């Protein structure tokens, strides 16, 4: 039995990372807002509070938000990679075709010559014999 492709095999892990990322991000936002409000209240108050509550809540909120964003990034990494490949590979392909318009770049990327019927190697445009096997090329 063939093993499932990466998409199906990692579906549970991706969903766990996505849900955990959203939960951590929301919890981080909550602690950032509550800690910020308490910090502002303590700063405006004349009472001296020796506790670290607001600062710890701000720190906890920041860490939770960072971990939530990291989990979301890991959960959506496949979609990001597919998007980036779809955006960049056509440009790379066009550049490679432009650079290797028959002559190739330093002998690499010859694209205008005939294929050898014996071994399948592509040859220079004006070649009479195959570079791979030496067989005569048909015109």
Secondary structure, DSSP 8 states (H G I E B T S, - for coil): -----HHHHTHHHHHHHHHHHHHHHHHHHHHHHHHHHHHHHHHH-SS-----HHHHHHHHHHHHHHHHHHHHHHHTHHHHHHHHHHHHHHHHHHHHHHHTSSS-BTTB---SS-B-TTT--B--TT-SB-TTT--B---
